[in-house]
Structures are given as structure tokens and as C-alpha cells.
Amino acid sequence: MSDATLLKLEEAFNANSDRELQAGDKVRKLEAEFDRLRKRMRKAERREDHRTREGARLFKKVMETRADSLEGMFAKVRIRERWNTDEETSEVAVLKSLVADMKSMMEARS
């Protein structure tokens, strides 16, 4: 090997080293962005969880409140349409609440 070859290899090595540093900088920048987004996501998830718990609390309160007219019962039906009633427990709560409303209205008429 001659010095000319070594100088060319040194030049290639230095160019690669510079590109490696640039790639490392990009990785660190992306990791910082990822960390920032992960923090934002956790914050959004906490907010969503809070809203879900508040929705459940309000749903329960609505179903425990007696309606004294069809309009009140219609309000419960509209809330049921917006609430996630895929679970049987919620559907039963709605049904029991509406039946209790009807019984209450029948008793009030007597």
C-alpha cells in the first residue's frame, strides 16, 4: 500500500465519520421528538380517562334520577344512544331506569 492509498482511505474514513455523526444527531433528534410525543400522548390518555370516568358518573346519575314525563324519558334514551352500551350492564341500567320511570308515572296518576 502506498501513501496515496492511505490518504484516499483516510479521506473516505473521515467522510464516513462525518456522516455517522450526522446520523447520530438525527437519531437523537428523533428520540427527543418521540419522548415529547409520548408525554403528550400520556397526558391525552389521562384526560380521556378522566372524561370516561366523568361520563360514567353522569350516566349513573341520569339513570338514578326519576323522569316525571315522557320528555325526561326521551332524554335518557338520547343519552343511551351516545353512551357505549355494548356492555350488558349499561343496557340493563337503562332498561331498569326507564321501567322505574314508568312505574313512578303510573303511581303518580293513581
Contacts in CASP RR format, 6 or more apart in sequence:
PFRMAT RR
TARGET T0000
AUTHOR 0000-0000-0000
METHOD contacts of the structure
MODEL  1
MSDATLLKLEEAFNANSDRELQAGDKVRKLEAEFDRLRKRMRKAERREDH
RTREGARLFKKVMETRADSLEGMFAKVRIRERWNTDEETSEVAVLKSLVA
DMKSMMEARS
55 83 0 8 1.000
59 79 0 8 1.000
59 83 0 8 1.000
59 90 0 8 1.000
59 93 0 8 1.000
60 93 0 8 1.000
62 75 0 8 1.000
62 76 0 8 1.000
62 79 0 8 1.000
62 97 0 8 1.000
63 76 0 8 1.000
63 93 0 8 1.000
63 94 0 8 1.000
63 96 0 8 1.000
63 97 0 8 1.000
64 97 0 8 1.000
66 100 0 8 1.000
66 101 0 8 1.000
66 104 0 8 1.000
67 73 0 8 1.000
67 75 0 8 1.000
67 76 0 8 1.000
67 101 0 8 1.000
67 104 0 8 1.000
67 105 0 8 1.000
68 101 0 8 1.000
68 104 0 8 1.000
68 105 0 8 1.000
68 108 0 8 1.000
69 105 0 8 1.000
72 101 0 8 1.000
73 98 0 8 1.000
73 101 0 8 1.000
73 102 0 8 1.000
76 94 0 8 1.000
76 97 0 8 1.000
76 98 0 8 1.000
76 101 0 8 1.000
77 98 0 8 1.000
80 90 0 8 1.000
80 94 0 8 1.000
83 90 0 8 1.000
84 90 0 8 1.000
85 91 0 8 1.000
85 94 0 8 1.000
END
